[in-house]
Amino acid sequence: MKLLEMTRRGAMAAMLATTAMAGVAMGVAPAAAQTPPGVLIVGQIAEPKALDPAAVTAVNDFRILMNVYDGLVRYKDGTLEVEPALATDWSISEDGTEYTFTLREGVSFHDGSAFDAEAVVFNFERMLNEDHPYHNTGPFPLAFFFSAVESVEAVDDLTVKFKLNAPYAPFLSNLAYPTGLIVSPEAVKTHGAEFGRNPSGTGAFKFAEWRSNEAVVVEKNPDYWDGAAELDAVVFRPITDANTRTAEMLAGGIDLMVEVPPVALSEFQGDAFTVHEQAGPHVWFLILNAKEGPFADKRVRQAANYAINKSAIVNDVLEGTAEVAAGPTPPAFAWAYNETLEPYPYDPDKARELLAEAGAEGAELTFYVTEGGSGMLDPIAMGTAIQADLNAVGLDVKIETYEWNTFLGEVNPGLEGKADMAEMAWMTNDPDTLPFLALRTEAWPDKGGFNSGYYSNPKVDELLEAARVATDQDERAKLYQEMQTIVQEDAPWVFVANWKQNAVTSDRVEDFALQPSFFLLLDDVTKN
């Protein structure tokens, strides 16, 4: 049997698992779904938006992409430390503005074209140069990661040099992030704007097919430079409803489930499953529209932080799988985290006092909530609890709920004229990433960033600009810690939770581990 046909049958068996679970409710013994050995069925939280690493922003998509592509560097297993990948080594100029990489010899893209310095140049110029002939294959929403890059030059076939306009501390870390993954220039030239449906990288798995709203299938790359994967194939299935995902996992229709609802964790305590947990840099927050409406007043934004019982959300809704957030920087970035900050306490009387002072009692608020999504935990239950808390202090909150990709399409372009608040979660690779892309004035959506609530504070802008060019980590830490103090006081967001990620695997799966980056790395995983 051909591998692709086998993976199709595996996916079909997986989908029959839900029917098997339904049989339990009717008193009929369910037949366990039997997925093929060597083919890992992964229950994802949503349909991917695209399989072009330069064109997407969601960890849901990254979990697939990290298995299809490589970057010049990557995160060392179990850490956020950078190690060689497609580059074997590199040197940095004394002034911190030139990075020269030596590339790995003999590597080919899945389409058979050669990986070399010109391919690296193509990738970054496609993202950063508006005059590049394939820049129209974007947009590239995280090109911000490489805004310091002034030029990329192929010195020879296996040497590439990046010139930066200033020292940029997160540069190597950003190269290890999915936005830095290297795609096949020949595949982009062949498929143009459809490259995201026809990906080609150098990774441990190569793209086989994408059946919309059903499955993305990738197969083992036998010629992988870092050694062939143990699995024959991986099938990524989008199962947006968390209860359905849980039911399929219990029935054996999927082998690996990411982002297990906290209330479902107790169902996986037997020998048939392994629950995995891993701390990482995550923050779940509410974006507040600081440009217009009630939240344009800082007192109303602070009132929302006091009104919401975040401890109840963490303990009751999330079953203790997270901690209350104190500000915009996750404590997982220990060196940059401001330990002196305390979370806003639950104080509805203080919230009412601030609302009265601002003349905002009874204000009507539109609240965007998502059905699910990368790092969004239990967004409908959390949104409902938040709505109740805000209503209890005299606000009138109306929820609008969207599927994840539709939700991003509403929120990322900005809340102006549409909503007062929206749920959001970020998992990041560096303390620079989230505030630089979502809290600076120059990161407003009309300028290409993710500051969807239009927060603006010149001092915060100044601190973030200084932190990213500081080469001394202690100096960077002080700048980030000062930024956190100001942002917490300004309250452009409601700071809700820092999550410990989880996943569950069946007893047929071995050698799987979660990563602090929140990505899925599957090349060493086995399935009997």
Secondary structure, 3 states (H helix, E strand, C coil): CCHHHHHHHHHHHHHHHHHHHHHHHCCCCCCCCCCCCCEEEEEECCCCCCCCCCCCCCHHHHHHHHHHCCCCEEECCCCCCEEECCEEEEEECCCCCEEEEEECCCCECCCCCECCHHHHHHHHHHHHCCCCCCHHHCCCCCHHHHCCEEEEEEEECCEEEEEECCCCCCHHHHHHCHHHCCCCHHHHHHHHHHHHHCCCCCCCEEEEEEECCCEEEEEECCCCCCCCCCCCEEEEEECCCHHHHHHHHHHCCCCEEECCCHHHHHHHCCCCEEEEEEECCEEEEEEECCCCCHHHCHHHHHHHHHHCCHHHHHHHHCCCCEEECCCCCCCCCCCCCCCCCCCCCCCHHHHHHHHHHHCCCCCEEEEEEECCCCCCCCHHHHHHHHHHHHHHCCCEEEEEEECHHHHHHHHCCCCCCCCCEEEEEEECCCCCHHHHHHCCHHHCHHHCCCCCCCCCCHHHHHHHHHHHHCCCHHHHHHHHHHHHHHHHHHCCEEEEEEEEEEEEEECCEECCCCCCCCCCCCCCCEEC
